[in-house]
Amino acid sequence: MKFLRTLICAIGLASVSLVPAASAEDGKLGVVATFSIIGDFARVVGGDRIELRTLVGADSDAHVYEPRPADAIALARADVVLTNGLLFEGFMERLVEASGTTAEAAVLTKGANIVNDPEGGHYHYVDGKAIFHATPNDPHAWQSVANAQIYVRNIAEAFCKADTAGCDTYRANAEAYQKQLIELDADIKKAIADIPEDRRVAVVAHNAFRYFERDYGIQFLSPQGISTESEASAADVAALIREIREKRAAAVFAENISDARLVEQIASEAGLTLGGTLYSDALSPEGGPAANYLDMMRHNVGTLVTAINGE
């Protein structure tokens, strides 16, 4: 309740002092995306017709994100809110309630090919405490390029619903981007084909790559579940080391949103070297190797192939 009171108070003050929303001021569609990967999709589809705000930015972890009053203000002023769904953004229900937003909300995993989560759920921070959210599904659906195409389609439809005058532009942008995604998907499959089948096992910090595993044939082992908030015990790490040896994992990778110390320890104990950094739940900042979704996926594939093949 403290969270809600703080945000509601902030919104009340902001209504007196802030300038009007971008959509009301210059005719642009006011869009809020929950995290950087969705923000990139929105930028491509919306182009110059939208004013975009992304809540969880580059190199930041949505699993443990604590919303700020400015986030509630952004939702209150938005025309469209884009979310991943599948309980990935554990903060969104409280944030929507606090903001009182009337924006069109689009869940971008609607219609996507979803992976079941055998762990049955994951953790998020709520007012500084780790809260377990039961869910039967893995939320990291964007790690499948085929699913990314669904995200883009859903964004175009949400923008069309909120801004009918710009619909032709949104659909044209989405169609052009879909062609790039189809090419990306083919390139990933071709690159993975160059890895010998008996070496297609890698280790990552948390279990964010099961869609990539399903679509492209790299098996990922991890000490954590699908949320970075879950903690790996000493027994978990010991069991993982045994599994790495049994399955002859070829490389260990850090993630941009996670502290690398645990995977460095695992690599050392397993007799492997760190093969580089993969981008799982967030893009890199501008100028980095994964500043957009296309670059993120190509970077991840290149890093996997180079490390696993020992190039």
C-alpha positions in Angstrom: 0.0 0.0 0.0 2.9 2.3 0.7 3.9 1.9 -3.0 0.4 2.9 -4.2 0.1 5.9 -1.9 3.5 7.2 -3.0 2.7 6.9 -6.7 -0.8 8.3 -6.4 0.5 11.3 -4.5 3.2 11.8 -7.1 0.6 11.7 -9.9 -1.6 14.2 -8.1 1.3 16.7 -7.9 2.4 16.0 -11.4 -1.0 16.8 -12.8 -0.5 20.3 -11.6 3.1 20.9 -12.7 3.7 18.8 -15.8 3.2 19.8 -19.4 0.5 18.0 -21.4 1.3 14.5 -22.8 3.2 14.3 -26.0 0.3 12.8 -27.8 -1.9 15.8 -26.9 0.7 18.4 -27.6 2.1 17.4 -31.0 -0.3 14.8 -32.3 2.0 11.8 -31.7 0.8 8.6 -30.1 2.0 8.3 -26.5 3.5 4.8 -26.1 4.9 3.2 -22.9 6.9 -0.1 -23.4 7.8 -2.1 -20.3 11.4 -3.0 -21.2 14.0 -2.3 -23.8 13.3 -5.2 -26.3 9.7 -4.3 -26.5 10.7 -0.6 -26.8 12.8 -1.4 -29.8 9.9 -3.2 -31.5 7.7 -0.2 -30.8 10.3 2.2 -32.2 10.5 0.3 -35.5 6.7 -0.1 -36.0 5.8 3.4 -34.7 8.6 5.4 -36.3 8.0 9.2 -36.2 4.3 8.8 -35.3 4.9 7.8 -31.7 6.4 9.3 -28.5 8.0 6.4 -26.8 9.0 5.8 -23.1 10.6 2.6 -22.0 10.3 1.8 -18.3 13.2 -0.8 -17.8 16.1 0.4 -19.9 19.2 -1.1 -21.5 21.2 -3.6 -19.4 18.5 -3.5 -16.7 16.6 -6.4 -15.2 12.8 -6.3 -15.4 12.6 -9.3 -13.0 13.7 -7.1 -10.0 12.6 -3.7 -11.3 11.0 -1.3 -8.7 8.8 1.3 -10.4 9.2 5.0 -9.7 6.6 7.7 -9.5 7.7 8.9 -13.0 6.6 5.5 -14.4 3.1 5.9 -13.0 2.9 9.4 -14.5 4.0 8.0 -17.9 1.3 5.4 -17.8 -1.3 8.0 -16.8 -0.4 10.1 -19.8 0.0 7.2 -22.3 -2.3 6.3 -25.2 -0.9 2.7 -25.6 0.9 0.5 -23.1 2.9 -2.5 -24.4 3.6 -5.4 -22.1 5.1 -8.9 -22.5 2.7 -10.6 -20.3 3.1 -14.1 -18.8 3.9 -12.3 -15.5 7.3 -11.2 -16.8 6.7 -7.6 -15.5 5.7 -8.4 -12.0 5.4 -4.7 -11.2 2.8 -3.9 -13.8 -0.4 -4.7 -12.0 0.5 -2.4 -9.1 1.8 0.3 -11.5 -1.4 0.2 -13.6 -3.6 0.5 -10.5 -1.5 3.4 -9.1 -1.5 5.3 -12.4 -5.2 5.0 -13.1 -4.3 4.8 -16.8 -7.0 4.4 -19.4 -4.5 3.6 -22.1 -5.0 0.7 -24.5 -3.0 -2.2 -23.1 -1.5 -4.8 -25.5 -0.1 -8.1 -24.3 2.4 -8.9 -27.0 2.7 -12.6 -26.3 -0.9 -13.1 -27.3 -0.9 -15.7 -30.1 2.8 -16.6 -29.6 4.1 -20.2 -29.3 4.7 -20.4 -25.6 7.0 -22.8 -23.7 5.6 -24.4 -20.6 7.6 -23.8 -17.4 8.1 -27.0 -15.4 9.2 -25.0 -12.4 5.7 -23.7 -12.1 6.5 -20.0 -11.4 9.1 -17.4 -10.6 9.9 -14.5 -8.3 9.6 -10.8 -8.5 10.3 -8.0 -6.0 7.2 -6.3 -4.5 8.0 -3.4 -2.2 11.5 -4.8 -1.6 10.3 -8.3 -0.9 10.7 -11.4 -3.1 7.2 -12.6 -4.0 6.5 -15.9 -5.8 4.2 -15.7 -8.8 2.8 -19.0 -10.0 2.6 -19.4 -13.7 2.8 -22.4 -16.0 4.6 -20.5 -18.8 8.1 -19.2 -19.6 7.8 -15.5 -20.4 11.0 -15.1 -22.4 9.2 -15.6 -25.7 11.2 -13.0 -27.7 14.2 -15.3 -27.7 12.3 -17.1 -30.6 12.4 -14.9 -33.7 9.2 -16.5 -34.9 7.6 -15.2 -31.7 9.2 -11.8 -32.3 7.1 -11.6 -35.5 4.0 -12.1 -33.3 5.1 -9.3 -31.0 5.5 -6.9 -34.0 2.1 -7.9 -35.5 0.4 -7.2 -32.1 2.2 -3.9 -31.8 1.0 -2.8 -35.2 -2.6 -3.8 -34.4 -2.5 -1.9 -31.0 -1.2 1.2 -32.7 -3.8 0.9 -35.5 -6.6 0.7 -32.9 -5.3 3.8 -31.1 -4.4 5.8 -34.2 -6.4 4.8 -37.2 -5.0 7.6 -39.3 -1.5 6.1 -39.0 -2.5 2.5 -39.5 -1.2 2.2 -43.1 2.2 3.5 -41.8 2.3 1.1 -38.9 1.4 -1.9 -41.0 4.0 -1.0 -43.7 6.7 -0.6 -41.1 5.8 -3.9 -39.5 5.7 -5.7 -42.8 9.2 -4.4 -43.7 10.5 -5.4 -40.3 9.0 -8.9 -40.6 11.1 -9.5 -43.7 14.2 -8.7 -41.7 13.1 -11.0 -39.0 12.5 -13.9 -41.4 16.1 -13.3 -42.8 17.4 -13.2 -39.2 15.7 -16.5 -38.4 17.3 -18.2 -41.4 20.7 -16.8 -40.6 20.5 -18.1 -37.0 19.6 -21.6 -38.2 22.5 -21.6 -40.7 25.0 -20.4 -38.1 23.9 -23.0 -35.5 24.3 -25.7 -38.2 28.0 -25.0 -38.2 28.3 -26.2 -34.5 28.8 -30.0 -34.2 25.6 -31.5 -32.6 27.6 -33.1 -29.8 28.9 -29.7 -28.7 25.6 -27.8 -28.6 25.4 -27.4 -24.8 26.1 -24.1 -23.1 25.8 -22.7 -19.6 24.1 -19.4 -18.8 23.3 -17.4 -15.6 19.5 -17.9 -15.6 17.1 -19.9 -17.7 16.1 -17.3 -20.3 17.0 -19.1 -23.5 14.6 -22.0 -23.6 12.8 -20.6 -26.6 16.1 -20.3 -28.4 16.9 -23.8 -27.4 13.5 -25.1 -28.8 13.8 -23.2 -32.1 17.6 -23.5 -32.8 18.9 -26.6 -31.0 21.3 -25.3 -28.4 20.8 -26.8 -25.0 21.2 -24.3 -22.1 22.1 -25.3 -18.5 21.6 -22.8 -15.7 22.0 -22.6 -11.9 18.8 -20.3 -11.7 15.3 -20.6 -13.0 13.5 -18.3 -15.4 13.8 -15.4 -13.0 17.1 -13.8 -11.8 15.4 -13.4 -8.4 15.6 -17.1 -7.8 18.8 -18.0 -5.9 21.0 -20.9 -6.7 22.0 -22.9 -3.6 25.4 -24.7 -3.2 23.5 -28.0 -3.9 22.1 -26.4 -7.1 25.6 -25.4 -8.3 27.1 -28.8 -7.4 24.3 -30.5 -9.4 24.9 -28.2 -12.3 28.6 -28.9 -12.3 27.9 -32.6 -12.5 25.4 -32.0 -15.4 28.0 -29.9 -17.2 30.5 -32.7 -17.1 27.9 -35.4 -18.0 26.6 -33.4 -21.0 30.0 -32.1 -21.9 29.0 -28.5 -22.1 31.3 -26.5 -24.3 31.2 -23.0 -22.9 29.9 -20.8 -20.1 28.4 -17.4 -20.7 27.6 -14.3 -18.6 24.5 -12.3 -19.1 24.3 -8.5 -19.4 21.6 -8.2 -16.7 23.4 -10.4 -14.1 26.4 -10.4 -11.9 29.0 -12.6 -13.6 30.6 -13.9 -10.4 28.4 -17.1 -10.1 29.0 -18.2 -13.7 32.7 -17.4 -13.4 32.8 -19.7 -10.3 30.9 -22.4 -12.3 33.2 -22.1 -15.2 36.3 -22.4 -13.0 34.9 -25.5 -11.2 33.9 -27.1 -14.4 37.3 -26.4 -16.0 35.8 -24.1 -18.7 36.5 -20.5 -19.6 33.9 -17.7 -19.9 32.9 -17.5 -23.5 31.5 -13.9 -23.5 28.3 -12.1 -22.6 24.8 -13.0 -24.0 21.9 -10.5 -24.0 18.9 -12.2 -22.5 16.2 -9.8 -21.1 17.6 -6.4 -22.1 19.4 -4.7 -25.0 22.8 -2.9 -24.6 23.0 0.9 -24.5 23.3 2.8 -27.8 26.8 2.1 -29.3 26.9 -1.4 -27.7 26.8 -4.7 -29.5 23.1 -5.3 -28.9 21.4 -1.9 -29.2 18.4 -3.3 -31.1 16.8 -6.7 -31.3 18.3 -7.7 -34.6 21.8 -6.9 -33.4 21.1 -8.6 -30.0 20.2 -11.9 -31.7 23.1 -11.7 -34.1 25.5 -10.9 -31.3 24.3 -13.8 -29.2 24.6 -16.3 -32.1 28.1 -15.0 -33.0 29.2 -15.3 -29.4 27.8 -18.8 -29.0 29.3 -20.1 -32.3 32.8 -18.6 -31.6 33.0 -19.8 -28.0 31.6 -23.3 -28.6 33.7 -23.9 -31.6 36.7 -22.6 -29.9 37.4 -20.0 -32.6 
